[in-house]
Amino acid sequence: MIVGCSRSGTSFAARMLNSAGLVLPGKHAEPDDFNLHGYFENDRVTSINGDILWGSGGHWFAPPVDLRVYSYQRAQIVQLLAWLCSVEGIVGWKDPRAVLTLPLWLDASRDLKIPVHVVGVFRNPAAVANSIVRHERGAFDYRQALNAWCISNTRLLDLADAMPDRFSWFTVDQPAQHSEANLNRIAAKIGLSRRVTIDQAQYVCSENASVPNTSEHVRSIHQRLMETHAAQWGIAGPIAFDACQT
């Protein structure tokens, strides 16, 4: 399960792991000008998660305080997981919304005795907020986008604490060769048969490690993300980011 705040690199992570052998079955959202390689999102997964969030009075950019989940929605999750288990190979799905609904999927997976590994993707909050504002064409502003980033990444940190042996961090806030090594470690963890190879000429990462024009709260979350990523992959101290264009 590949999750993270929207516009953080979840599609890139999904595409790279798919190239290493991760099966992402079902109908996917079509590519567009914001994501030329596609979103790698199973329509059924996004529909279920969107329905749960809307039914709870929220959305991915304005998460509900509590999830209000109906029996038919729990049944849909169970049915989809059962279908995924019928597909040959190591199977996964990706949906940024799921960072808010993932406990429901994990509960159902545990009941069905399905082994699960979560890939948590994060990115520089300033880069994410700017990208969200562009992607949503002004539907909400930079401050709202940062708030969505804070909520999503706080949830990721909580998930990582709760399931450390089944959670892997990934970020595009690092040079291409580091991202490639990061993804290949994840691929090995989940048993994929091929290696990830990143085309460095097409690789895009956040411009730097600084988080300008943001509150101390945002900066503290970002610092925790960098430190937990560094700790998981054996790097001493926060990640040193190269200067890259957004």
C-alpha positions as CSV (number, residue, x, y, z in Angstrom):
1,M,0.0,0.0,0.0
2,I,1.6,3.3,-1.2
3,V,0.3,6.3,0.6
4,G,1.2,10.0,1.3
5,C,-0.1,13.5,0.9
6,S,-1.2,14.3,-2.6
7,R,1.6,15.7,-4.9
8,S,4.3,14.1,-2.8
9,G,5.7,11.6,-5.2
10,T,3.4,8.6,-4.6
11,S,2.8,8.1,-8.3
12,F,6.5,8.1,-8.9
13,A,7.1,5.6,-6.2
14,A,4.3,3.4,-7.6
15,R,5.7,3.6,-11.1
16,M,9.2,2.7,-10.0
17,L,8.0,-0.3,-7.8
18,N,5.8,-1.4,-10.7
19,S,8.8,-1.5,-12.9
20,A,10.5,-3.7,-10.3
21,G,7.6,-6.2,-10.4
22,L,4.9,-4.8,-8.1
23,V,1.6,-5.7,-9.7
24,L,-0.9,-2.8,-9.7
25,P,-4.1,-4.4,-11.1
26,G,-7.3,-2.8,-12.2
27,K,-8.3,0.3,-14.1
28,H,-6.1,3.3,-13.4
29,A,-6.7,7.1,-13.6
30,E,-5.5,8.4,-16.9
31,P,-2.3,10.5,-17.3
32,D,-2.7,14.3,-17.6
33,D,-0.6,17.4,-17.8
34,F,0.3,17.2,-14.1
35,N,1.3,13.5,-14.2
36,L,2.5,12.5,-17.7
37,H,3.3,8.9,-16.7
38,G,-0.1,8.3,-15.0
39,Y,-1.3,8.2,-11.4
40,F,-1.2,4.4,-10.9
41,E,-4.4,4.6,-8.8
42,N,-6.9,1.8,-8.9
43,D,-10.3,3.4,-9.6
44,R,-12.1,1.1,-7.1
45,V,-9.6,1.9,-4.3
46,T,-10.0,5.7,-4.8
47,S,-13.7,5.4,-5.1
48,I,-14.0,3.6,-1.7
49,N,-11.7,6.0,0.0
50,G,-13.4,9.0,-1.5
51,D,-16.8,7.8,-0.5
52,I,-15.7,7.2,3.1
53,L,-14.2,10.7,3.4
54,W,-17.2,12.4,1.8
55,G,-19.6,10.4,4.0
56,S,-17.6,11.5,7.0
57,G,-18.0,15.1,6.1
58,G,-14.6,15.7,4.7
59,H,-12.1,15.3,1.8
60,W,-8.4,14.6,1.4
61,F,-7.6,18.3,1.7
62,A,-10.1,18.8,4.6
63,P,-10.0,15.6,6.6
64,P,-13.0,14.7,8.8
65,V,-12.3,14.7,12.5
66,D,-13.7,11.1,12.7
67,L,-14.4,8.5,10.1
68,R,-18.1,7.5,9.8
69,V,-17.9,4.1,8.2
70,Y,-20.9,2.0,7.0
71,S,-21.2,-1.7,6.7
72,Y,-21.3,-1.6,2.9
73,Q,-18.0,0.3,2.8
74,R,-16.3,-2.2,5.1
75,A,-17.7,-4.9,2.8
76,Q,-16.3,-3.2,-0.3
77,I,-12.8,-3.1,1.3
78,V,-13.0,-6.8,2.2
79,Q,-14.2,-7.6,-1.4
80,L,-11.4,-5.6,-3.0
81,L,-8.7,-7.1,-0.8
82,A,-10.0,-10.6,-1.6
83,W,-9.9,-9.8,-5.3
84,L,-6.3,-8.4,-5.0
85,C,-5.3,-11.7,-3.3
86,S,-6.6,-13.6,-6.4
87,V,-4.2,-11.8,-8.7
88,E,-0.9,-13.5,-9.3
89,G,2.3,-11.9,-8.0
90,I,3.1,-9.4,-5.4
91,V,0.2,-7.0,-5.5
92,G,-0.3,-3.5,-4.3
93,W,-2.2,-0.3,-4.7
94,K,-1.6,3.4,-4.4
95,D,-3.9,6.2,-3.2
96,P,-2.9,9.4,-1.4
97,R,-6.4,9.5,0.2
98,A,-5.7,6.3,2.0
99,V,-3.3,8.0,4.4
100,L,-6.6,9.0,6.1
101,T,-8.4,5.7,5.8
102,L,-5.6,3.2,6.1
103,P,-6.6,1.9,9.5
104,L,-9.7,0.4,7.9
105,W,-7.7,-1.4,5.3
106,L,-5.2,-2.6,7.8
107,D,-8.0,-4.0,10.1
108,A,-9.6,-5.8,7.1
109,S,-6.2,-7.2,6.0
110,R,-5.6,-8.5,9.5
111,D,-9.0,-10.2,9.6
112,L,-8.3,-11.8,6.3
113,K,-4.7,-12.7,7.3
114,I,-3.2,-10.8,4.4
115,P,0.4,-9.6,5.0
116,V,0.7,-5.9,4.3
117,H,3.6,-3.5,3.8
118,V,3.0,0.2,3.7
119,V,5.2,2.6,1.8
120,G,4.9,6.1,3.2
121,V,5.9,8.9,0.8
122,F,6.7,12.5,1.8
123,R,8.1,15.6,0.2
124,N,9.1,19.1,1.1
125,P,5.9,20.9,2.3
126,A,6.6,24.1,0.4
127,A,6.9,22.1,-2.9
128,V,3.8,20.0,-2.1
129,A,1.7,23.1,-1.2
130,N,2.7,24.9,-4.4
131,S,2.0,21.8,-6.5
132,I,-1.4,21.3,-4.9
133,V,-2.4,24.9,-5.6
134,R,-1.4,24.6,-9.2
135,H,-3.0,21.1,-9.6
136,E,-6.3,22.2,-8.1
137,R,-6.3,25.4,-10.2
138,G,-6.9,27.8,-7.2
139,A,-9.7,25.7,-5.6
140,F,-7.9,26.4,-2.3
141,D,-4.9,28.4,-1.2
142,Y,-1.3,27.7,0.0
143,R,-2.3,27.8,3.7
144,Q,-5.0,25.1,3.1
145,A,-2.5,23.0,1.1
146,L,0.0,23.2,4.0
147,N,-2.7,22.2,6.4
148,A,-3.5,19.1,4.3
149,W,0.3,18.3,4.2
150,C,0.5,18.6,8.0
151,I,-2.5,16.3,8.7
152,S,-1.4,13.6,6.1
153,N,2.2,13.5,7.3
154,T,1.3,13.4,11.0
155,R,-0.8,10.4,10.1
156,L,2.2,8.8,8.3
157,L,4.4,9.3,11.3
158,D,1.8,7.7,13.6
159,L,1.5,4.7,11.2
160,A,5.2,4.3,11.1
161,D,5.4,4.2,14.9
162,A,2.6,1.7,15.1
163,M,4.0,-0.8,12.5
164,P,7.7,-0.2,12.2
165,D,8.5,-3.6,10.8
166,R,5.9,-3.2,8.0
167,F,6.5,0.4,7.1
168,S,9.0,1.9,4.7
169,W,9.8,5.5,4.1
170,F,10.5,7.1,0.7
171,T,11.1,10.7,-0.4
172,V,12.0,12.4,-3.7
173,D,13.8,15.0,-1.6
174,Q,17.2,13.4,-2.3
175,P,19.4,12.9,-5.4
176,A,18.3,10.4,-8.0
177,Q,20.9,7.8,-7.0
178,H,19.7,7.9,-3.4
179,S,16.1,7.5,-4.4
180,E,17.1,4.6,-6.6
181,A,18.8,2.9,-3.6
182,N,15.9,3.8,-1.3
183,L,13.4,2.1,-3.7
184,N,15.6,-0.9,-4.3
185,R,15.7,-1.5,-0.5
186,I,11.9,-1.3,-0.4
187,A,11.6,-3.6,-3.4
188,A,13.9,-6.2,-1.7
189,K,11.9,-5.9,1.5
190,I,8.6,-6.8,-0.2
191,G,10.2,-9.5,-2.3
192,L,10.2,-7.9,-5.8
193,S,12.2,-9.7,-8.4
194,R,13.7,-6.8,-10.4
195,R,15.7,-3.7,-9.6
196,V,14.5,-0.1,-9.9
197,T,16.4,2.0,-12.3
198,I,15.8,5.8,-12.4
199,D,16.4,7.9,-15.5
200,Q,18.4,10.7,-13.9
201,A,17.7,13.0,-16.8
202,Q,14.0,12.9,-16.0
203,Y,14.2,12.9,-12.2
204,V,12.7,15.8,-10.4
205,C,13.0,16.5,-6.7
206,S,12.2,19.3,-4.3
207,E,14.4,22.3,-4.7
208,N,16.1,22.1,-1.3
209,A,15.7,21.0,2.4
210,S,14.6,24.4,3.6
211,V,10.9,25.1,4.3
212,P,10.4,28.8,3.7
213,N,7.4,30.9,4.8
214,T,6.0,28.1,7.1
215,S,5.2,27.9,10.7
216,E,7.3,26.2,13.4
217,H,4.7,23.4,13.4
218,V,5.2,22.6,9.7
219,R,9.0,22.8,10.1
220,S,8.9,20.4,13.1
221,I,6.9,17.8,11.2
222,H,9.2,18.1,8.2
223,Q,12.2,17.6,10.5
224,R,10.7,14.5,12.1
225,L,10.0,13.1,8.6
226,M,13.6,13.6,7.6
227,E,15.0,12.1,10.8
228,T,12.8,9.0,10.7
229,H,13.6,8.4,7.1
230,A,17.3,8.8,7.9
231,A,17.1,6.5,10.9
232,Q,15.3,3.8,9.0
233,W,17.8,3.6,6.2
234,G,20.9,4.0,8.3
235,I,21.8,7.5,7.5
236,A,23.5,9.5,10.3
237,G,21.4,12.6,10.9
238,P,19.0,14.5,8.7
239,I,19.2,13.9,4.9
240,A,21.4,16.3,3.0
241,F,19.5,17.3,0.0
242,D,21.0,18.5,-3.3
243,A,19.6,21.6,-5.0
244,C,17.0,20.4,-7.4
245,Q,14.2,22.2,-9.3
246,T,10.6,21.6,-8.4
